[in-house]
Amino acid sequence: MRRTSRLTFPMYRIKVLNRDNDYLLGYAVDLSETGLRLLSDTLQEVDTRLPLRLKMRLTEDEMAVLDIDAICMWSRESKKKDFFESGFTLTKPSPEYSKLVQVLIAARDQIRAVSSRSANVDE
């Protein structure tokens, strides 16, 4: 059983770049406090340590940028045609990354609560 809550995102919400060269690797399709799952058009090499930069638009004028180091634990073809999925674990989770995940979990839970109350009113 998973010990940390996982967040799943619509594709293209969080960009994942190699911060050494600003090359777009793909998009985070889910996050947890200990890692992320990357959807990309290239297969990532397992056991490779990468310096990553996460970019996510917060508002029209504000962008969150977070640097992390992670190791690719697995990589495989995705069910989505012409894409690959890779699982990364953070080598040293930063307080900033943990806070981002916690804020996103809280926002998700708030949306679920509002949706649940709305569904109950409609019944």
N, C-alpha and C positions, 0 to 999 in steps of 0.2 A: 504494500500500500504506500502511496506517495505521501511523504511527510510535509510537503509544502504545497500551497495552493498554486494552481497554474492558471494563467490568463491566456485566452485565445483571442486573436485579432483578425479582423478582415484583412485580406492581403493588401499590401502596400501602405500600411499605416506606420510601421516602424522600419526605416531603412537601416541596413547593416553594411558598414563600409570597413575596408581595411584601412586603419588610420595612418599607416605608413605612407600610402600612396593615394588615399581617398578614392580607391576603386570600389564601386558598388558590388558587394558580394551577393546581396539579395535582400530579403525581407524577413523580419521576425514574425512567425505566425503564432508562437506562444512564448511566454516568459514565466519563469518561476524565480524564487529568490536565489537559486543556485545555478541557473543556466537559461538557455533559450533553444528554440528549434528554428532553424533557418530554412527558408524556401529559396532556392536559387536555380540558375540555369546551368550551373557547373557542379560536378561532384567534388566535395571537399575531401582532403586527405585526412584519414583518421590518425589520431595522435599528434596532429599538428597544432602547435600553439600559435594563436593569432592575436595581434593587437586590433581590437574592434572599436568602432565608433558607431553608436546608435543615434539616429536622428528621428525625432518625432515632432510633428507640428502640434503645438498646444492650442494656439489661436491663430488667426490669420496673420498676425504680426509677430508671433512668438514661437521659437523653435527650441525644443529640448535637445541638448547634445550631451552624450555621456560616453566616456571612454572606459573600456573594460578589456581585460585580457582573458582569453578563454581557450580551451583545448577541445578539439573536435573528438567526440567519443564514438560517433557512428555516422555513417552516411549511406544513403540508398536512393534508388529511384522513387519518385513520388507517384501517387495515384494520378496526379495532374500531369497530363502529357507534356513531355519535354522539360520537366522540372526534377530537381533533386531535393531531398530533405536531409538535414544534418543536425545532430544534437551536439550542443556545446555546453560544457560545464565551466563556470567561472573559476579561474585560478585563485583569485582573492576577491570575493564580493566586496564592493565598496559600499560605504554608508549611503552614497548618492543613488546607487543602483537599487539597494534594498528599499530605500524610501520611495523611489519611482514605482517599484512593484507594489509596495503597500498602498500607495495612493491610488494606483490603478485598480487594485483589488477592492478598495473601499468604494471607488466610483462604480465598479461593476455591481457590487452588492447593493448599493443604493438604487441603481437602475432596476435591478431585479425586484427589490422591495416595492418600488413604485409600480412596476408592471404587475406584480402580484396583487397589490391593492386595487389596481385598475380592473384586473380580470375579475376580482371578487365583486366589484360594484356592478359590472356588466351582467352578472348571473342573476 
